[in-house]
Amino acid sequence: MGNREDLLAGARKAILERGLAKVTARDIATAAGVSLAAIGYHFGSKDRLVSEAITESIGTEIGDGMEAAIRDAGEGASLWESIAPTWNGMLDVVQKDHEQVLLSLENGVRIARSPELQAYLSEATQRAYADLAAMLCEVHPDLSAKEARAVAKLYFVLVQGYAVLSLMAPAGELLDGDDMELAVKTLRAK
């Protein structure tokens, strides 16, 4: 690994040990085994490094889980037949790691306050759409690229909303696979 990768790994380690609010640039540099100046050289700021480390780590984990939900529910089924089980699989991804989702939300608030970090997250979101769309096309080869991207964006946005609501109102009634299927069916029919 190079310094950049060491810093990303060090940031994840230091954040898990100290917490997002308490982690310092020195904590990260120490955990990464690099100089403090390396943060500025590779990322420009500690905030950028922390945002990238959290977004990449959680994004990869959640993205892999979302792709697995698409693949598991979609094999041998039409897109329509797989909508409820795909959504339920995605809900499992969100529910399995409360702390990661909470950390992502904390990071989101930091990003919302920084135009630079917003630009980074916008790029990361585009990559997430593309990855999900590619998986949808692989599992459902009858989809056009445009259709797959639209479905990918829908799933991605709904997962984000579900994640926030599951943290803020965990006892509330949330959208499950049956609700998703009924809502889409109703929107199409009415």
C-alpha positions as CSV (number, residue, x, y, z in Angstrom):
1,M,0.0,0.0,0.0
2,G,1.0,3.6,-0.6
3,N,0.6,6.5,1.8
4,R,-2.8,7.4,0.4
5,E,-4.2,3.9,1.0
6,D,-2.4,3.8,4.4
7,L,-4.1,7.0,5.3
8,L,-7.6,5.7,4.3
9,A,-7.0,2.6,6.4
10,G,-5.6,4.6,9.3
11,A,-8.5,7.0,9.3
12,R,-11.0,4.1,9.4
13,K,-9.0,2.5,12.3
14,A,-8.7,5.8,14.2
15,I,-12.4,6.7,13.7
16,L,-13.5,3.3,15.1
17,E,-11.2,3.7,18.1
18,R,-11.8,7.4,19.0
19,G,-15.1,8.2,17.3
20,L,-15.8,10.7,14.5
21,A,-16.1,13.7,16.7
22,K,-12.9,13.1,18.7
23,V,-10.5,11.8,16.0
24,T,-7.6,14.1,15.2
25,A,-5.3,14.3,12.2
26,R,-2.4,13.2,14.5
27,D,-4.5,10.1,15.5
28,I,-4.9,9.2,11.8
29,A,-1.3,9.8,10.9
30,T,-0.2,7.6,13.8
31,A,-2.6,4.8,12.9
32,A,-1.4,5.0,9.3
33,G,2.3,5.1,10.2
34,V,2.9,8.2,8.0
35,S,3.7,11.9,8.7
36,L,1.0,14.4,9.5
37,A,2.0,16.3,6.3
38,A,0.9,13.3,4.2
39,I,-2.7,14.1,5.0
40,G,-2.4,17.5,3.3
41,Y,-0.5,16.2,0.4
42,H,-2.9,13.4,-0.5
43,F,-6.2,14.8,0.6
44,G,-5.8,18.5,1.2
45,S,-7.5,18.3,4.7
46,K,-8.4,15.9,7.5
47,D,-12.1,16.5,6.7
48,R,-11.6,15.3,3.1
49,L,-9.6,12.2,4.3
50,V,-12.2,11.3,6.9
51,S,-15.1,11.7,4.5
52,E,-13.4,9.6,1.8
53,A,-12.4,6.9,4.3
54,I,-16.0,6.6,5.7
55,T,-17.7,6.9,2.4
56,E,-15.5,4.3,0.7
57,S,-15.6,1.8,3.6
58,I,-19.3,2.0,4.2
59,G,-20.1,2.5,0.6
60,T,-18.3,-0.6,-0.4
61,E,-19.9,-2.7,2.3
62,I,-23.5,-1.4,1.7
63,G,-22.9,-1.4,-2.1
64,D,-21.8,-5.0,-2.0
65,G,-24.8,-5.9,0.1
66,M,-27.2,-4.1,-2.3
67,E,-25.6,-5.9,-5.3
68,A,-26.0,-9.2,-3.5
69,A,-29.6,-8.5,-2.8
70,I,-30.2,-7.8,-6.5
71,R,-28.3,-10.9,-7.5
72,D,-29.9,-13.2,-4.9
73,A,-33.5,-12.1,-5.6
74,G,-33.2,-11.7,-9.3
75,E,-31.6,-14.9,-10.4
76,G,-34.2,-16.7,-12.6
77,A,-36.9,-14.0,-11.9
78,S,-38.1,-11.0,-13.8
79,L,-37.4,-7.6,-12.5
80,W,-41.0,-7.3,-11.3
81,E,-41.0,-10.7,-9.6
82,S,-37.8,-9.8,-7.8
83,I,-38.8,-6.3,-6.5
84,A,-40.1,-7.4,-3.0
85,P,-37.3,-9.8,-2.3
86,T,-34.7,-7.4,-3.6
87,W,-36.0,-4.6,-1.4
88,N,-36.1,-6.9,1.7
89,G,-32.5,-8.0,1.0
90,M,-31.5,-4.3,0.9
91,L,-33.3,-3.7,4.2
92,D,-31.3,-6.5,5.7
93,V,-28.1,-4.7,4.6
94,V,-29.1,-1.6,6.4
95,Q,-30.3,-3.3,9.5
96,K,-27.3,-5.6,10.0
97,D,-24.9,-2.9,11.0
98,H,-26.5,0.0,13.0
99,E,-23.1,1.5,13.9
100,Q,-21.9,1.8,10.3
101,V,-25.2,3.4,9.2
102,L,-25.0,5.8,12.2
103,L,-21.4,6.7,11.2
104,S,-22.5,7.3,7.6
105,L,-25.2,9.7,8.8
106,E,-22.8,11.6,11.0
107,N,-20.5,11.9,8.0
108,G,-23.4,13.0,5.8
109,V,-24.0,16.0,8.1
110,R,-20.3,17.0,7.8
111,I,-20.5,16.6,4.0
112,A,-23.7,18.7,3.8
113,R,-21.8,21.6,5.3
114,S,-18.9,21.5,2.8
115,P,-19.2,22.3,-0.9
116,E,-15.9,20.4,-1.5
117,L,-17.1,17.3,0.2
118,Q,-20.4,17.6,-1.5
119,A,-18.6,17.4,-4.9
120,Y,-16.7,14.3,-3.7
121,L,-19.9,12.6,-2.6
122,S,-21.7,13.5,-5.8
123,E,-18.9,11.7,-7.8
124,A,-19.1,8.7,-5.4
125,T,-22.9,8.6,-5.8
126,Q,-22.5,8.5,-9.6
127,R,-20.2,5.5,-9.2
128,A,-22.7,3.8,-6.9
129,Y,-25.4,4.2,-9.5
130,A,-23.2,2.8,-12.2
131,D,-22.2,-0.2,-10.1
132,L,-25.8,-1.0,-9.2
133,A,-27.0,-0.5,-12.8
134,A,-24.3,-2.9,-14.0
135,M,-25.5,-5.6,-11.6
136,L,-29.1,-5.0,-12.6
137,C,-28.1,-5.5,-16.3
138,E,-26.2,-8.6,-15.4
139,V,-29.1,-10.2,-13.6
140,H,-31.8,-8.8,-15.8
141,P,-30.2,-8.6,-19.3
142,D,-33.5,-7.4,-20.9
143,L,-33.1,-4.0,-19.2
144,S,-31.7,-1.2,-21.2
145,A,-28.8,0.8,-19.7
146,K,-31.2,3.7,-19.1
147,E,-33.8,1.5,-17.4
148,A,-31.1,-0.1,-15.2
149,R,-29.7,3.2,-14.2
150,A,-33.2,4.5,-13.3
151,V,-33.9,1.4,-11.1
152,A,-30.5,1.7,-9.6
153,K,-31.1,5.3,-8.6
154,L,-34.5,4.5,-7.2
155,Y,-33.0,1.7,-5.0
156,F,-30.1,3.8,-3.9
157,V,-32.2,6.8,-2.9
158,L,-34.7,4.6,-1.1
159,V,-32.0,2.8,0.8
160,Q,-30.6,6.2,1.9
161,G,-34.0,7.3,3.1
162,Y,-34.7,3.9,4.8
163,A,-31.3,4.1,6.6
164,V,-32.1,7.6,8.0
165,L,-35.6,6.6,9.1
166,S,-34.4,3.4,10.7
167,L,-32.0,5.4,12.9
168,M,-34.4,8.2,13.7
169,A,-37.7,6.2,14.1
170,P,-36.6,2.6,14.6
171,A,-40.0,1.6,16.0
172,G,-41.9,3.3,13.2
173,E,-43.5,1.4,10.3
174,L,-41.0,1.4,7.5
175,L,-41.3,0.4,3.8
176,D,-40.9,-3.4,3.4
177,G,-40.9,-5.5,0.2
178,D,-44.6,-6.0,0.2
179,D,-45.2,-2.3,0.6
180,M,-42.7,-1.5,-2.2
181,E,-44.4,-3.9,-4.6
182,L,-47.8,-2.6,-3.8
183,A,-46.7,1.0,-4.1
184,V,-45.1,0.5,-7.5
185,K,-48.0,-1.5,-8.7
186,T,-50.4,1.2,-7.6
187,L,-48.4,4.0,-9.2
188,R,-48.4,2.1,-12.5
189,A,-52.1,1.3,-12.4
190,K,-53.5,4.7,-11.3
